[in-house]
């Protein structure tokens, strides 16, 4: 994990929120509280990074499916049959 140094000017309310997070989760400083805040609420704004091995696995699975089934379209009736099974 790469750390970035940032010099911030925050409002008093933000400072208090970070202080509460710091105490609630037993963190060392407000930088850790800010990291915790991002961990808790960041997924609402930014998608998590996908690891390379997961991407490779998905590509391998798709390639296998294409080799096995080709590019044949699946009818709505076939999809219903698969989903109901």
C-alpha positions in Angstrom: 0.0 0.0 0.0 1.4 3.4 -1.0 1.2 6.2 1.5 0.6 9.8 0.4 1.5 12.8 2.5 -1.2 15.5 2.5 -1.4 18.8 4.3 -5.1 19.6 4.9 -7.2 22.5 6.2 -10.4 21.0 7.5 -13.5 22.5 9.3 -14.0 22.1 13.0 -16.8 19.6 12.5 -14.7 17.4 10.3 -12.0 17.5 12.9 -14.5 16.4 15.6 -15.8 13.6 13.3 -12.3 12.3 12.8 -11.6 12.5 16.6 -14.8 10.4 17.3 -13.7 7.8 14.7 -10.2 7.8 16.2 -11.6 7.0 19.6 -14.4 4.6 18.5 -12.0 2.4 16.6 -8.9 2.9 18.8 -6.8 4.4 16.1 -3.4 6.1 16.7 -4.1 9.4 14.9 -6.6 11.3 12.7 -4.8 10.1 9.5 -5.9 6.5 10.5 -9.4 7.9 11.2 -9.5 9.4 7.7 -8.4 6.0 6.3 -11.1 4.3 8.3 -13.7 6.8 7.1 -12.7 6.1 3.4 -12.8 2.3 4.1 -16.3 2.6 5.5 -17.9 5.0 3.0 -15.5 5.0 0.0 -17.2 2.2 -1.8 -20.2 4.4 -2.4 -18.0 6.6 -4.6 -15.1 4.6 -5.9 -15.0 0.9 -7.0 -12.4 -1.2 -5.3 -9.4 -2.3 -7.4 -9.7 -5.7 -8.9 -6.6 -7.9 -8.5 -4.8 -9.1 -11.6 -5.4 -12.8 -10.8 -9.1 -12.3 -10.6 -9.1 -10.6 -14.0 -7.1 -13.5 -15.4 -9.5 -16.0 -13.9 -12.5 -14.3 -15.4 -10.8 -14.1 -18.9 -9.9 -17.8 -18.6 -13.5 -18.7 -17.7 -14.9 -16.7 -20.6 -12.4 -18.2 -23.0 -13.3 -21.7 -21.8 -17.0 -20.9 -22.3 -16.4 -19.7 -25.8 -14.4 -22.8 -26.7 -17.1 -25.1 -25.2 -20.2 -23.3 -26.4 -19.0 -20.8 -29.1 -20.9 -17.6 -29.7 -24.3 -19.2 -29.9 -27.1 -17.0 -28.6 -29.2 -18.4 -25.8 -33.0 -18.1 -26.2 -35.2 -16.7 -23.5 -36.8 -20.2 -23.0 -33.3 -21.7 -22.5 -32.4 -19.1 -19.9 -35.6 -19.7 -18.0 -34.9 -23.5 -18.0 -31.4 -22.8 -16.7 -32.6 -20.4 -14.0 -35.4 -22.7 -12.8 -33.1 -25.8 -12.5 
